[in-house]
Amino acid sequence: MKVIWLALCLPSAFVTAAKLPRRTSGPSLQHDLVKEAAALARLASRRAQKAPKSHKAGTSCPDNQFPPVNITVQGVGYLEDVLSADLLAQLQTNLAGHPDWEIGKPWTLSMVADSVERQMDRKFGFAGGEGFNVFTVKKAQVGQLITVTDKVKTLAANTRLEYRGHDPITLEDAIHLTNICLRPMTCDAFFEQHKTECLDDDLWKRRKNPEEVTGHTRSMCCERMKCKEEAPCSPPTMYTKRPDYDTAFGSKPDQCCVPKACSEDLCKSSLWVAKPGNVLGSTKDECCVPLDCDDYKCSAKYVKKQKRRGQDGSPLLMQGSTDSECCEPISCKHINCEATDEWKTNESATVGASLEDCCIPQFCKHHSCEPVTKWEPKPKAILGSSNPSCCTPKLCRDFDCDSGFQLRAGAVIGGKGLLGSTHNECCEKKSCHDWKCSDPSKWVQQADEGSRGVERHGWSDEECCTPLMCSSIDCVPESLWQPKSAEELEGLLGSTSKQCCNPKWCKDYTCTGDIPEQNVTSTKWYKKVDTNHFQFRGSTDEECCHPKYCSEYTTQFPSKFRRKPEDQEKPRLGSTEAECYDELKCSDYCCKGKDVQLKEDAAQLLGSTDVECCEKPN
């Protein structure tokens, strides 16, 4: 019978893990080889068509410590090395020279895998402990993109990439691994694990090009925002730079700036009045409200001046709060009895210099406070004909709601075991396989075999375990712990922040917004106070300070400010109107009373009631 052999062209850079024994010839074997070769050809062709463009050309992998080779895996059994001796030595040399290859540090392994296995998936990984950076190559798939991140569990001299499946790989050219990259965890992987890190943060921002930065903590992958770079002190009429602005960290006005409170003297004139509440600013437009002559009541024998109008016919603001600015001498025809709801025009009066002379009084006793569920008579009200003048509102804030150590091997084999009558002849140390490290936080179990593949013997932490040195531990969370000095860390064992770090105390922290040297107190936080028996720990506002919630602050001017909406997941902080409230402009108010309309300068007035915002038309 004539046998047709199918030859495949594979990359010369592939390294074969082990040589397969030569197969016995025969029709069945030839048939199997032809089928496997054909399967591999199909998969290789499919890979060329479907593999991502970046993997065809070779991907960039900064700081890659894996030898620059591709690997063909075949003829290997359980826990056997995938790499040849020279490649393994090169890998161990690379890792021994890298400062970040330490037990406990996270490293990332990535590759592209092809498999012509038809029966099962194959598992690989590095030796150490229970194995780390373990990955699985799926059967009969081409172009598998594999990326795993794990903590290092063995020293560089003991590092081995091994096959971890229990069924041996016997198929020739079974698995190809290409584009292999082994490097410390990079910040893009860190951010993938911590989706919101340094995003919704006023003090930290992500470093540029995180895929090129090695790191696995916030301080390694992010950088603190500097006030001088973020420039938050705007507008300059409301904020000035704090004394340490060039060195301070932050991105918000309360972290970087000193607020400018409106001066009381700025609005002292007959033309202006100060805005209510704690207002920021240094100009009249920011701090003051213009006084409208319409709100001024002329004294006896004076009447309001006639309104001035613009070219389009609209009324102009007549600013003032004195007789000379707003009034002129009057007779009855100049008396505006309808200026308030207290009087109405007396048609029979022609001359007079007062309301009493020219108008008819409107008495509250004749006014009904309706609806009665919202209003009740104001006991001392005399003149008026409207609810605001004659009635007291019933407020819901006054309503109370309902609450709701062994013999040597062969010592007893077949009844004729190993000869000897001394300790040295008969005994050997127990296998490290049965030794359990005394303190998992200070020691990590070594692999059962040494670097030469010989069973590891010993019966102590020093022989069977690898020490975990505090010098390689990150102090987390960073807000509660800080690194010990080099002298303190020398020879110190441990793997936890409590063992390896010094605590941070709130007494050394200044709440955001507090500037003690200027006696400036934060409007959002106040410092927690230690007691004789308890000291607070931390270095953040949340740990060391009590929040001042806007929900606990109430303005004295409820009709002129509306509380800003709250975020249920992040309550609003503050204790001033500027932080907690939005201004209520009369221009957004609809008058409720009959025969009244918005005042002409409603856009510049604050209020949400008829009294504040409305007037009867002339």
C-alpha positions as CSV (number, residue, x, y, z in Angstrom):
1,M,0.0,0.0,0.0
2,K,1.3,3.4,-0.8
3,V,1.4,5.9,2.1
4,I,1.1,9.6,1.6
5,W,2.9,11.7,4.2
6,L,1.7,15.3,4.9
7,A,4.6,17.7,5.7
8,L,3.9,20.8,7.7
9,C,6.1,24.0,7.7
10,L,6.4,25.3,11.3
11,P,8.4,28.3,12.6
12,S,12.1,27.4,13.1
13,A,12.1,29.3,16.4
14,F,9.9,26.7,18.1
15,V,11.7,24.8,21.0
16,T,10.5,21.2,21.7
17,A,10.0,20.3,25.3
18,A,10.9,16.6,24.9
19,K,11.6,14.1,22.2
20,L,8.9,11.4,21.6
21,P,9.9,7.7,21.2
22,R,9.8,6.5,17.6
23,R,6.5,5.0,16.8
24,T,6.1,1.4,15.5
25,S,5.2,1.4,11.9
26,G,2.0,0.0,10.5
27,P,-1.1,1.0,8.5
28,S,-3.0,2.1,11.6
29,L,-0.1,4.3,12.8
30,Q,0.4,5.8,9.4
31,H,-3.3,6.5,9.2
32,D,-3.3,8.2,12.6
33,L,-0.2,10.3,11.7
34,V,-1.9,11.4,8.5
35,K,-5.0,12.4,10.4
36,E,-3.1,14.3,13.1
37,A,-0.9,16.1,10.5
38,A,-4.0,17.1,8.6
39,A,-5.6,18.4,11.8
40,L,-2.6,20.5,12.6
41,A,-2.5,21.9,9.0
42,R,-6.1,22.9,9.3
43,L,-5.6,24.6,12.7
44,A,-2.4,26.4,11.5
45,S,-4.3,27.7,8.5
46,R,-7.2,28.7,10.6
47,R,-4.8,30.6,13.0
48,A,-3.3,32.5,10.1
49,Q,-6.8,33.6,9.1
50,K,-8.3,34.4,12.6
51,A,-5.4,35.3,14.9
52,P,-5.4,39.0,15.8
53,K,-3.1,41.2,13.7
54,S,-1.0,42.2,16.8
55,H,-0.1,38.6,17.5
56,K,0.9,37.8,13.9
57,A,3.4,40.6,14.0
58,G,4.5,40.1,17.6
59,T,3.2,42.1,20.5
60,S,5.2,44.6,22.6
61,C,6.0,43.4,26.1
62,P,8.2,45.8,28.0
63,D,10.3,44.2,30.8
64,N,9.7,40.7,29.5
65,Q,11.9,38.2,31.5
66,F,10.9,35.1,29.5
67,P,13.5,33.9,27.0
68,P,12.6,35.1,23.5
69,V,11.5,31.7,22.1
70,N,8.4,29.9,21.1
71,I,7.7,26.5,22.6
72,T,6.3,23.2,21.3
73,V,5.0,20.9,24.0
74,Q,5.1,17.1,23.4
75,G,6.1,13.9,25.3
76,V,5.8,15.3,28.8
77,G,4.2,13.8,31.9
78,Y,2.9,15.1,35.2
79,L,5.0,17.9,36.8
80,E,7.8,17.5,34.1
81,D,9.6,20.6,32.9
82,V,8.3,22.3,29.7
83,L,11.5,24.2,29.2
84,S,14.9,22.6,28.2
85,A,17.7,22.9,30.7
86,D,19.4,25.8,29.0
87,L,16.2,27.8,28.6
88,L,15.3,27.1,32.2
89,A,18.7,28.3,33.4
90,Q,18.2,31.5,31.3
91,L,14.8,32.1,32.8
92,Q,16.1,31.6,36.3
93,T,19.0,33.9,35.7
94,N,16.7,36.6,34.3
95,L,14.4,36.4,37.3
96,A,17.3,36.3,39.8
97,G,18.5,39.6,38.4
98,H,15.1,41.3,38.6
99,P,14.3,43.3,41.7
100,D,10.6,42.5,41.7
101,W,10.8,38.7,41.6
102,E,10.1,38.2,45.3
103,I,7.7,35.9,47.0
104,G,4.3,37.6,47.4
105,K,4.8,40.1,44.5
106,P,2.2,39.8,41.6
107,W,3.5,38.9,38.1
108,T,1.6,38.5,34.8
109,L,2.2,35.7,32.3
110,S,0.6,36.0,28.8
111,M,0.9,34.1,25.5
112,V,-0.9,32.8,22.4
113,A,-1.6,29.1,22.5
114,D,-2.5,26.6,19.7
115,S,-3.5,23.0,20.4
116,V,-4.2,20.0,18.1
117,E,-5.2,17.9,21.1
118,R,-8.6,16.4,20.4
119,Q,-9.4,14.7,23.7
120,M,-8.7,17.1,26.5
121,D,-7.6,20.5,27.7
122,R,-4.0,20.8,29.1
123,K,-2.9,22.5,32.3
124,F,0.5,24.2,32.9
125,G,2.0,26.5,35.6
126,F,5.0,27.4,37.7
127,A,6.2,25.2,40.6
128,G,5.9,26.6,44.1
129,G,3.4,25.9,46.8
130,E,0.2,24.7,45.1
131,G,1.5,26.2,41.9
132,F,1.1,29.8,40.6
133,N,0.3,31.5,37.3
134,V,-1.5,28.3,36.4
135,F,-3.2,28.3,32.9
136,T,-5.1,25.9,30.7
137,V,-4.8,25.4,27.0
138,K,-8.1,24.5,25.5
139,K,-8.2,21.4,23.1
140,A,-8.5,21.9,19.3
141,Q,-8.2,25.7,19.3
142,V,-5.9,28.1,17.6
143,G,-4.9,31.6,18.6
144,Q,-6.0,31.3,22.3
145,L,-5.0,34.6,24.1
146,I,-4.0,33.6,27.6
147,T,-3.2,36.0,30.4
148,V,-2.9,35.1,34.1
149,T,-1.7,37.2,37.1
150,D,-0.7,35.6,40.4
151,K,1.7,36.2,43.3
152,V,5.2,34.7,43.2
153,K,5.5,31.6,45.4
154,T,9.1,30.5,44.9
155,L,12.6,31.9,44.6
156,A,14.2,32.5,41.2
157,A,16.6,29.6,41.6
158,N,13.7,27.2,42.0
159,T,11.4,28.6,39.4
160,R,10.2,26.0,36.8
161,L,7.5,26.0,34.2
162,E,5.9,22.5,34.3
163,Y,3.1,20.5,32.9
164,R,0.5,20.1,35.7
165,G,-1.9,17.7,34.0
166,H,-2.1,14.0,35.2
167,D,-2.5,12.5,31.7
168,P,0.8,12.7,29.7
169,I,1.0,14.6,26.4
170,T,2.0,12.0,23.7
171,L,0.8,13.6,20.5
172,E,3.7,15.0,18.4
173,D,3.6,18.8,18.1
174,A,0.6,18.8,20.4
175,I,0.7,22.4,21.7
176,H,2.5,25.5,20.5
177,L,3.1,28.5,22.8
178,T,4.1,31.8,21.2
179,N,4.4,35.5,22.1
180,I,5.3,34.4,25.7
181,C,5.6,37.3,28.1
182,L,6.5,37.2,31.8
183,R,6.8,40.5,33.6
184,P,5.8,42.2,36.9
185,M,2.1,43.1,37.1
186,T,1.5,46.4,35.3
187,C,-0.8,49.2,36.3
188,D,-3.3,48.5,33.5
189,A,-3.8,45.0,35.1
190,F,-4.1,46.6,38.5
191,F,-6.8,49.0,37.2
192,E,-8.6,46.1,35.6
193,Q,-8.8,44.5,39.1
194,H,-9.7,47.9,40.7
195,K,-12.1,49.5,38.3
196,T,-12.6,52.8,40.2
197,E,-9.1,53.3,41.7
198,C,-8.0,56.9,41.3
199,L,-11.0,57.8,39.1
200,D,-13.5,59.2,41.5
201,D,-10.8,60.8,43.7
202,D,-10.0,64.4,44.6
203,L,-6.4,63.7,45.5
204,W,-5.1,60.9,43.1
205,K,-5.1,60.5,39.3
206,R,-3.9,57.6,37.2
207,R,-0.3,57.7,35.7
208,K,0.0,58.0,32.0
209,N,0.5,54.9,29.9
210,P,-0.4,52.4,32.7
211,E,0.5,49.5,30.4
212,E,4.2,50.6,30.6
213,V,4.2,51.2,34.4
214,T,4.9,48.4,36.8
215,G,2.8,48.5,39.9
216,H,0.2,46.9,42.1
217,T,-0.8,49.5,44.6
218,R,-2.3,53.0,44.4
219,S,0.9,54.7,45.2
220,M,2.7,52.9,42.4
221,C,0.0,53.3,39.7
222,C,-1.3,56.8,40.6
223,E,0.1,60.1,41.4
224,R,-1.2,62.7,43.8
225,M,-2.8,65.7,42.2
226,K,-1.0,69.0,42.9
227,C,-2.9,72.2,43.5
228,K,-0.5,74.2,41.2
229,E,-1.2,71.8,38.3
230,E,-5.0,71.5,38.8
231,A,-5.5,75.3,39.5
232,P,-8.8,75.0,41.3
233,C,-8.9,78.5,42.8
234,S,-11.4,80.0,40.5
235,P,-12.9,82.5,40.2
236,P,-10.1,84.6,41.8
237,T,-12.8,86.9,43.2
238,M,-14.0,84.1,45.5
239,Y,-10.8,82.1,46.2
240,T,-7.1,82.9,46.9
241,K,-4.3,80.4,46.9
242,R,-3.4,79.0,50.4
243,P,0.2,79.7,51.6
244,D,1.5,76.3,50.7
245,Y,-0.3,76.2,47.4
246,D,2.9,75.3,45.4
247,T,3.5,72.2,47.5
248,A,-0.1,71.3,48.5
249,F,-1.9,68.3,47.1
250,G,-5.5,68.4,45.9
251,S,-7.8,69.4,43.0
252,K,-10.7,71.2,44.8
253,P,-11.0,74.7,46.2
254,D,-11.4,73.4,49.8
255,Q,-8.1,71.5,49.4
256,C,-6.0,74.2,47.8
257,C,-7.6,77.6,48.4
258,V,-8.7,80.0,51.1
259,P,-12.2,81.2,50.5
260,K,-12.9,84.9,50.3
261,A,-16.0,85.7,52.3
262,C,-18.0,88.8,51.3
263,S,-17.0,91.9,53.3
264,E,-19.8,93.4,55.3
265,D,-18.8,96.9,54.3
266,L,-19.0,96.1,50.5
267,C,-22.8,96.4,50.4
268,K,-23.2,99.3,52.9
269,S,-25.0,101.9,50.9
270,S,-28.5,102.9,50.0
271,L,-28.2,101.1,46.7
272,W,-27.2,97.6,47.8
273,V,-28.0,95.0,50.5
274,A,-25.8,92.0,51.4
275,K,-27.0,88.6,50.1
276,P,-28.2,86.4,52.9
277,G,-26.1,83.5,54.3
278,N,-22.4,82.7,54.0
279,V,-21.6,84.1,50.5
280,L,-18.2,84.0,48.8
281,G,-16.9,86.9,46.7
282,S,-15.3,90.2,46.5
283,T,-17.5,92.1,44.1
284,K,-20.9,93.7,44.5
285,D,-22.4,91.4,41.9
286,E,-21.2,88.4,43.9
287,C,-22.0,89.7,47.4
288,C,-24.9,92.2,47.1
289,V,-28.4,92.4,45.8
290,P,-29.5,95.8,44.3
291,L,-32.1,97.6,46.2
292,D,-35.2,98.3,44.1
293,C,-37.1,101.5,44.7
294,D,-40.2,99.3,44.2
295,D,-39.4,97.8,47.6
296,Y,-39.0,101.1,49.3
297,K,-41.9,102.8,51.0
298,C,-41.8,106.5,50.7
299,S,-42.3,108.6,53.8
300,A,-45.1,111.0,54.4
301,K,-45.8,113.5,51.6
302,Y,-43.7,111.5,49.1
303,V,-44.8,109.2,46.3
304,K,-42.8,106.8,44.1
305,K,-41.1,108.4,41.1
306,Q,-42.5,107.4,37.8
307,K,-40.9,104.3,36.3
308,R,-38.2,104.8,33.6
309,R,-38.3,102.6,30.5
310,G,-35.7,101.4,28.0
311,Q,-35.8,101.9,24.2
312,D,-37.8,98.7,23.9
313,G,-40.4,99.9,26.4
314,S,-39.4,97.6,29.2
315,P,-39.1,99.0,32.7
316,L,-35.6,99.9,34.0
317,L,-34.4,99.2,37.5
318,M,-34.7,102.3,39.6
319,Q,-32.1,101.5,42.3
320,G,-32.3,103.0,45.8
321,S,-33.7,103.0,49.3
322,T,-34.2,106.6,50.2
323,D,-36.8,109.3,49.5
324,S,-34.4,111.3,47.4
325,E,-33.6,108.3,45.2
326,C,-37.0,106.7,44.9
327,C,-39.7,109.3,45.7
328,E,-41.1,112.7,44.8
329,P,-43.6,115.0,46.6
330,I,-47.1,113.7,46.3
331,S,-50.8,114.5,46.1
332,C,-53.5,111.9,46.1
333,K,-53.1,111.3,42.4
334,H,-49.5,110.2,43.2
335,I,-50.5,108.0,46.0
336,N,-50.5,104.4,45.0
337,C,-53.1,102.9,47.3
338,E,-52.7,99.5,45.5
339,A,-48.9,99.3,46.3
340,T,-49.7,96.8,49.0
341,D,-52.8,94.8,50.0
342,E,-53.4,97.0,53.0
343,W,-55.2,99.8,51.1
344,K,-57.4,100.4,48.2
345,T,-58.0,103.5,46.3
346,N,-60.5,106.1,47.6
347,E,-62.2,107.4,44.5
348,S,-63.6,110.4,46.3
349,A,-60.2,111.6,47.7
350,T,-58.3,114.0,45.5
351,V,-55.7,115.7,47.7
352,G,-53.5,114.2,50.4
353,A,-50.0,113.3,51.4
354,S,-50.6,110.0,53.1
355,L,-52.4,106.7,52.6
356,E,-54.8,107.7,55.4
357,D,-55.7,110.8,53.4
358,C,-56.1,109.2,50.0
359,C,-56.9,105.5,50.5
360,I,-59.4,103.1,52.3
361,P,-57.8,100.7,54.8
362,Q,-58.2,96.9,54.2
363,F,-58.6,95.1,57.5
364,C,-57.5,91.5,58.1
365,K,-60.6,90.8,60.1
366,H,-62.5,90.9,56.8
367,H,-60.0,88.4,55.1
368,S,-60.5,84.6,55.2
369,C,-57.3,82.6,55.7
370,E,-58.0,79.9,53.2
371,P,-57.3,77.1,52.7
372,V,-57.5,76.5,56.4
373,T,-55.1,73.5,56.1
374,K,-52.3,75.9,55.1
375,W,-53.1,79.1,56.8
376,E,-54.4,80.3,60.2
377,P,-55.2,83.9,61.3
378,K,-52.2,85.9,62.4
379,P,-53.3,87.2,65.9
380,K,-51.8,90.7,65.7
381,A,-52.4,91.4,62.0
382,I,-54.5,94.4,61.4
383,L,-54.1,95.7,57.9
384,G,-54.1,93.5,54.8
385,S,-56.2,91.6,52.4
386,S,-54.0,88.6,51.5
387,N,-52.8,85.5,53.3
388,P,-49.1,86.7,53.6
389,S,-50.3,89.8,55.4
390,C,-53.1,88.5,57.5
391,C,-52.3,84.8,58.1
392,T,-49.6,82.6,59.6
393,P,-48.5,79.6,57.5
394,K,-48.8,76.2,59.0
395,L,-45.4,74.6,58.4
396,C,-44.8,70.8,58.0
397,R,-41.6,71.1,60.0
398,D,-43.7,71.5,63.1
399,F,-45.6,68.2,62.4
400,D,-44.6,65.0,64.4
401,C,-44.7,62.0,62.1
402,D,-45.0,58.2,63.1
403,S,-41.6,56.3,63.8
404,G,-40.8,53.2,62.6
405,F,11.0,14.1,61.8
406,Q,12.0,8.9,59.3
407,L,13.9,5.7,58.3
408,R,15.9,5.8,55.1
409,A,14.3,4.5,52.0
410,G,14.7,0.7,51.8
411,A,15.0,0.1,55.5
412,V,12.1,-2.3,55.7
413,I,11.6,-3.4,52.0
414,G,11.0,-7.3,51.6
415,G,12.1,-8.0,55.2
416,K,15.7,-7.5,54.2
417,G,16.1,-3.9,54.4
418,L,19.0,-1.4,54.7
419,L,21.8,-2.6,57.1
420,G,22.9,-0.4,60.0
421,S,22.8,0.2,63.7
422,T,23.5,3.8,64.0
423,H,21.6,7.0,63.4
424,N,23.8,7.9,60.4
425,E,23.3,4.5,58.8
426,C,19.6,4.2,59.1
427,C,18.0,7.5,59.3
428,E,17.4,10.6,57.3
429,K,15.5,13.6,57.9
430,K,11.8,13.6,57.2
431,S,10.6,14.8,54.0
432,C,9.7,18.5,53.8
433,H,6.5,17.2,52.2
434,D,5.2,16.4,55.7
435,W,6.4,19.6,57.4
436,K,4.0,22.4,57.8
437,C,5.5,25.9,58.2
438,S,5.0,27.1,61.7
439,D,3.6,30.5,60.8
440,P,2.0,30.9,57.3
441,S,2.4,34.7,57.7
442,K,6.2,34.4,58.1
443,W,7.1,31.3,56.0
444,V,5.9,29.8,52.7
445,Q,6.2,26.0,51.9
446,Q,9.0,25.2,49.4
447,A,8.4,22.8,46.5
448,D,8.7,19.1,47.4
449,E,11.7,18.8,45.1
450,G,14.8,20.9,44.9
451,S,16.2,22.4,41.8
452,R,17.9,19.1,40.8
453,G,14.7,17.2,41.1
454,V,15.7,15.4,44.3
455,E,13.1,15.1,47.1
456,R,13.7,17.8,49.7
457,H,14.5,16.6,53.2
458,G,14.3,18.6,56.4
459,W,12.2,19.1,59.5
460,S,12.3,22.8,60.3
461,D,11.1,26.1,58.9
462,E,14.6,27.0,57.8
463,E,15.0,23.7,55.7
464,C,11.5,23.4,54.3
465,C,10.2,26.9,54.0
466,T,11.1,30.1,52.4
467,P,11.0,33.1,54.8
468,L,8.6,35.9,54.0
469,M,10.6,39.1,54.6
470,C,8.8,42.3,55.7
471,S,11.0,44.2,53.2
472,S,8.9,42.9,50.3
473,I,5.5,43.6,51.9
474,D,3.4,46.6,50.9
475,C,1.8,48.5,53.8
476,V,-1.9,48.4,53.0
477,P,-4.2,50.0,53.4
478,E,-1.8,52.9,53.0
479,S,-4.1,55.2,55.0
480,L,-3.6,53.1,58.2
481,W,0.0,51.9,57.8
482,Q,3.4,53.3,56.8
483,P,6.7,51.5,56.0
484,K,9.1,50.8,58.8
485,S,12.7,52.1,58.5
486,A,15.4,50.1,56.9
487,E,16.9,49.4,60.3
488,E,13.6,48.1,61.6
489,L,13.0,45.9,58.5
490,E,16.4,44.2,58.5
491,G,15.9,40.5,59.2
492,L,12.2,41.0,60.2
493,L,9.8,38.2,59.1
494,G,6.2,38.8,58.2
495,S,3.6,39.2,55.5
496,T,1.0,41.5,57.1
497,S,0.9,45.2,57.6
498,K,0.5,44.6,61.4
499,Q,3.9,42.7,61.4
500,C,5.8,44.8,59.0
501,C,4.5,48.4,59.2
502,N,4.0,51.2,61.6
503,P,0.5,52.5,62.3
504,K,-0.6,56.0,61.2
505,W,-2.5,58.1,63.8
506,C,-5.2,60.5,63.3
507,K,-3.6,63.0,65.7
508,D,-1.0,63.6,63.0
509,Y,-3.6,64.3,60.3
510,T,-5.3,67.6,59.3
511,C,-8.8,67.4,58.0
512,T,-9.4,68.8,54.5
513,G,-10.2,72.4,54.7
514,D,-8.5,73.0,58.1
515,I,-5.6,75.4,58.0
516,P,-4.5,75.6,61.7
517,E,-1.9,78.2,61.1
518,Q,-4.6,80.6,59.8
519,N,-7.2,79.4,62.3
520,V,-9.3,78.3,59.3
521,T,-11.9,75.6,60.1
522,S,-13.2,73.1,57.5
523,T,-16.8,73.5,56.5
524,K,-17.0,69.8,55.6
525,W,-15.1,68.0,58.4
526,Y,-14.2,68.3,62.1
527,K,-11.4,66.4,63.7
528,K,-12.0,63.3,65.8
529,V,-10.7,63.6,69.3
530,D,-8.7,60.8,71.0
531,T,-9.5,59.7,74.5
532,N,-7.4,58.4,77.4
533,H,-8.3,54.8,76.4
534,F,-8.7,55.1,72.6
535,Q,-6.7,56.7,69.8
536,F,-8.1,57.0,66.3
537,R,-6.0,55.6,63.4
538,G,-5.8,56.7,59.8
539,S,-4.7,59.4,57.4
540,T,-7.8,60.3,55.5
541,D,-10.8,62.4,56.2
542,E,-13.1,59.4,56.4
543,E,-10.9,57.8,59.1
544,C,-9.9,60.8,61.1
545,C,-12.7,63.3,60.8
546,H,-16.4,63.4,61.3
547,P,-18.3,64.6,58.2
548,K,-20.5,67.6,58.2
549,Y,-23.4,66.6,56.1
550,C,-25.5,69.1,54.2
551,S,-28.5,67.1,55.4
552,E,-27.7,68.3,58.9
553,Y,-27.4,72.0,57.9
554,T,-30.4,74.2,57.6
555,T,-30.4,77.6,56.2
556,Q,-32.0,80.5,58.0
557,F,-33.5,81.6,54.7
558,P,-35.7,78.7,53.6
559,S,-37.6,80.7,51.1
560,K,-34.5,82.0,49.3
561,F,-32.5,78.7,49.0
562,R,-33.4,75.2,47.8
563,R,-31.4,72.2,49.2
564,K,-29.2,70.6,46.6
565,P,-30.1,67.0,45.6
566,E,-28.4,64.3,47.6
567,D,-26.5,61.2,46.1
568,Q,-27.5,58.2,48.2
569,E,-24.2,56.5,47.7
570,K,-22.1,59.7,48.4
571,P,-23.9,62.2,50.7
572,R,-23.1,65.8,50.1
573,L,-20.7,67.4,52.6
574,G,-20.9,71.0,53.8
575,S,-22.2,73.5,56.3
576,T,-22.8,76.6,54.2
577,E,-25.4,77.8,51.8
578,A,-22.9,77.8,49.0
579,E,-22.1,74.1,49.5
580,C,-25.6,72.8,50.4
581,Y,-28.1,75.0,48.6
582,D,-29.0,76.5,45.3
583,E,-30.4,80.0,45.1
584,L,-34.1,80.4,44.5
585,K,-34.5,83.3,42.0
586,C,-37.7,85.2,41.9
587,S,-37.5,84.9,38.2
588,D,-38.3,81.2,38.5
589,Y,-41.3,81.8,40.8
590,C,-44.9,81.9,39.8
591,C,-47.0,84.3,41.8
592,K,-50.0,82.7,43.6
593,G,-52.0,85.7,44.7
594,K,-54.7,87.2,42.6
595,D,-53.9,90.4,40.7
596,V,-50.1,90.2,41.3
597,Q,-47.2,89.8,39.0
598,L,-43.4,89.2,39.3
599,K,-41.4,92.3,40.3
600,E,-39.5,93.9,37.5
601,D,-36.0,92.9,38.9
602,A,-37.1,89.4,39.8
603,A,-34.0,88.0,38.1
604,Q,-31.8,89.7,40.7
605,L,-34.0,88.9,43.7
606,L,-33.9,85.8,45.9
607,G,-37.2,84.4,47.1
608,S,-40.0,81.9,46.6
609,T,-43.0,83.7,48.0
610,D,-45.4,86.4,46.8
611,V,-44.2,88.8,49.4
612,E,-40.6,88.5,48.2
613,C,-41.2,88.3,44.5
614,C,-44.6,89.7,43.5
615,E,-46.4,93.0,43.3
616,K,-49.6,94.4,42.0
617,P,-49.4,95.9,38.6
618,N,-49.6,99.7,38.3
